[in-house]
Amino acid sequence: MKKTNVLLTGASGTVGFEALQQLLQKDYFNVTAFDKKTKLSTEKLAPFKNQITLIYGDITNPKDLENIKDVDAVIHLAAIIPPLADEMPELAHNVNTKGTQNLIQQLEAHSPNAFFMYSSSISVYGDRIENPYIHIGDPLIPSEGDAYAETKIKAEQAVQNSQLNWTIFRLAAIMGNHKMSKLMFHQPLNTALEIATPRDTARAFVNAIENETAVAKQIFNLGGGETCRISYEHFLERSFAIFGLGKLDFPEHAFADKNFHCGYYADGDVLEKNLNFRQDTLEDFFAMEAEKVSSIKKMAACIFKKPVKWYLLKQSEPLEAWQNNDKKLKQHFFNLQ
Ligand SMILES: O=c1ccn([C@@H]2O[C@H](COP(=O)(O)OP(=O)(O)O[C@H]3O[C@H](CO)[C@@H](O)[C@H](O)[C@H]3O)[C@@H](O)[C@H]2O)c(=O)[nH]1
């Protein structure tokens, strides 16, 4: 039987690395991994170099894509995600939108029958504090200044306008190896949060390869479902306890009131019915997180929790805006009277 040639972009990323390992568990896939050459990607992908075709390159440069040929299925994950996407919106546009267009062009020319699976994001729906139950047909209204969401919307359009067969998954909050950053304070504490673990997310893409007809030419919300829902405040409380950081005792105005994203996917079960990708619950996620924290690390965090929380709080842009009475930024982050 002829093997399916799968191209995986962003193979060393949080979702990509899970997808790579899952693809390699099946013997009917020939995997080509495309990624940017960085210290991290080299380290993570080196152990697989005998099992895959490895192409290092920059997706913004069409020349780097020239060796991509005879592909049957594509899992396109290479992207600049927040917070970097917010700090460097032009780079995000080049990689996320133009890079996707470049890849589509290469595939249209050399793999016109390829099935293109695109990873979009829940950020495209914008602020859903008032109305947290999200459906696929809801309007796409990114939060003010959310360059990342804009790049994802444009890339979605490029995918839909392509000559290829395609599917688009709008990923919920993917909780994985992402570092804590200033984004932590951009998200209002009363945000309705539905997570999906990287391995469940990857499984959806991998299972879609064999279920192309069921998902082709459609857009889906991809989340962990009812067992993966929590408020952001409770999510942080649980995480702080796991890391030995004690209570979530930040001052008023540390967290924004608005202009972020996330919510509950009201129609997320549709993708699950098609692809049967969910295995993890929130409790599994917290158990995995707890396993990552050694007792020594937890003890150190416990001893140093005050300076650690002070350091985190220093990164709160909402609090900084409030303290500086920066009218524009206060307006951006808070519901003012
Ligand atoms: O110019 C670049 C920048 C990044 N990458 C690669 O892209 C991947 C990004 O991974 P990561 O930053 O860990 O992102 P994830 O959290 O895995 O993001 C996934 O989930 C997001 C939605 O939550 C989607 O927007 C992304 O496309 C999808 O990869 C990595 O392999 C990078 O090396 C490139 O190939 N070229």
The ligand as an ORCA input file, in Angstrom:
! r2SCAN-3c Opt
* xyz 0 1
  O       8.831     32.094     11.289
  C       8.517     31.063     11.884
  C       8.048     31.075     13.205
  C       7.722     29.894     13.813
  N       7.859     28.726     13.149
  C       7.552     27.458     13.835
  O       6.179     27.422     14.177
  C       6.005     26.605     15.323
  C       5.170     27.375     16.322
  O       5.020     26.678     17.499
  P       4.505     27.334     18.880
  O       5.011     28.726     18.972
  O       4.802     26.380     19.980
  O       2.949     27.437     18.624
  P       1.757     26.484     19.098
  O       1.332     26.816     20.471
  O       2.028     25.054     18.780
  O       0.639     27.069     18.099
  C      -0.349     26.278     17.480
  O      -1.611     26.789     17.859
  C      -1.869     28.147     17.482
  C      -3.281     28.444     17.951
  O      -3.361     28.347     19.332
  C      -1.774     28.301     16.003
  O      -1.926     29.680     15.677
  C      -0.417     27.833     15.517
  O      -0.392     27.906     14.099
  C      -0.182     26.401     15.974
  O       1.146     25.982     15.648
  C       7.415     26.249     15.822
  O       7.783     24.973     15.346
  C       8.298     27.290     15.165
  O       9.643     26.865     14.957
  C       8.293     28.708     11.844
  O       8.408     27.643     11.227
  N       8.600     29.877     11.244
*
